[in-house]
Amino acid sequence: MRTSDFDRIISSERLMLVDFYATWCGACKAMDPTLDRVALALSDIVTILRIDIGSASSRELVRRYNIVSVPTLMLFFRGETLWRDSGIVAFDRLCSIVRRHQTVGAY
């Protein structure tokens, strides 16, 4: 994904959960069903964007956000990073994090 496209997407007035993953990563594959469930359960609150760190077009984003382990999840609103974590994150915890930040746009 081009950096300019990414910047436009994360600058949205909507919460954006970005999943930096790698196709060879077992933990990333394990997160897929969780992210799918979050997308269904919280579709009115958050949009999920998945970025393959192995893609040549993602290299600048990997450098910019210092992605050194995968999966790395980041939550954005209006281009601002609200939360970040690496590794497997449980469904309930991820939903809780998104819900905790859903009112950020109301201020």
C-alpha positions as CSV (number, residue, x, y, z in Angstrom):
1,M,0.0,0.0,0.0
2,R,1.3,3.4,-0.9
3,T,2.1,5.7,2.1
4,S,-0.2,8.4,0.8
5,D,-3.1,6.0,0.5
6,F,-2.4,4.7,4.0
7,D,-2.2,8.3,5.4
8,R,-5.6,9.1,3.8
9,I,-7.2,6.0,5.2
10,I,-6.0,6.4,8.8
11,S,-6.9,10.1,8.8
12,S,-10.5,9.0,8.7
13,E,-13.2,10.2,11.2
14,R,-13.6,6.5,12.0
15,L,-11.5,4.2,14.1
16,M,-9.0,2.2,12.0
17,L,-7.5,-0.9,13.3
18,V,-4.3,-1.7,11.3
19,D,-2.9,-5.3,11.4
20,F,0.7,-5.4,10.2
21,Y,1.2,-9.1,9.4
22,A,3.4,-11.5,7.3
23,T,2.2,-14.3,5.2
24,W,4.8,-16.7,6.8
25,C,3.8,-15.8,10.4
26,G,1.9,-18.4,12.4
27,A,0.7,-16.0,15.0
28,C,-0.6,-13.7,12.2
29,K,-2.6,-16.6,10.8
30,A,-3.9,-17.3,14.3
31,M,-5.1,-13.7,14.6
32,D,-7.1,-13.9,11.3
33,P,-10.3,-15.4,12.8
34,T,-10.1,-12.9,15.8
35,L,-9.8,-10.0,13.4
36,D,-12.7,-11.3,11.3
37,R,-14.8,-11.6,14.5
38,V,-13.9,-8.1,15.6
39,A,-14.8,-6.8,12.1
40,L,-18.3,-8.4,12.3
41,A,-18.9,-7.5,16.0
42,L,-17.8,-3.9,15.8
43,S,-18.5,-3.0,12.1
44,D,-20.3,0.2,13.2
45,I,-17.2,1.4,15.2
46,V,-14.0,0.2,13.5
47,T,-12.6,-0.6,10.1
48,I,-9.8,-3.2,9.9
49,L,-6.9,-2.7,7.5
50,R,-4.4,-5.4,7.0
51,I,-0.9,-4.6,5.8
52,D,1.5,-7.3,4.6
53,I,4.9,-6.3,5.7
54,G,6.5,-8.5,3.0
55,S,5.0,-6.4,0.3
56,A,7.5,-4.0,-1.4
57,S,4.8,-1.2,-1.3
58,S,4.7,-1.5,2.5
59,R,8.4,-1.0,3.3
60,E,8.0,2.7,4.1
61,L,5.2,2.0,6.5
62,V,7.2,-0.7,8.2
63,R,10.0,1.8,8.7
64,R,7.8,4.6,9.7
65,Y,6.1,2.6,12.5
66,N,9.1,0.6,13.4
67,I,7.4,-2.8,12.9
68,V,9.9,-5.3,14.2
69,S,7.5,-8.1,15.2
70,V,4.3,-9.4,13.7
71,P,1.5,-9.3,14.2
72,T,1.5,-5.7,15.3
73,L,-1.8,-4.1,15.8
74,M,-2.3,-0.3,15.8
75,L,-5.5,1.7,16.4
76,F,-5.8,5.1,14.7
77,F,-8.2,8.0,14.7
78,R,-7.7,11.0,12.5
79,G,-4.2,9.8,11.9
80,E,-3.3,9.7,15.6
81,T,-2.1,6.4,17.1
82,L,-4.4,5.6,20.1
83,W,-3.0,2.1,20.9
84,R,-0.4,-0.4,19.8
85,D,0.5,-4.0,20.7
86,S,2.3,-6.9,19.2
87,G,1.6,-10.6,19.3
88,I,-1.7,-12.4,19.7
89,V,-4.5,-10.3,21.2
90,A,-7.6,-12.1,22.5
91,F,-11.0,-11.2,21.0
92,D,-12.5,-9.8,24.2
93,R,-9.4,-7.7,24.9
94,L,-9.4,-6.3,21.4
95,C,-13.1,-5.5,21.5
96,S,-12.6,-3.8,24.9
97,I,-9.8,-1.6,23.5
98,V,-11.8,-0.5,20.5
99,R,-14.9,0.2,22.6
100,R,-12.8,2.2,25.1
101,H,-11.6,4.5,22.2
102,Q,-14.9,4.7,20.3
103,T,-15.9,8.0,22.0
104,V,-12.6,9.7,21.0
105,G,-14.3,11.4,18.1
106,A,-17.0,12.9,20.3
107,Y,-14.6,15.4,21.9
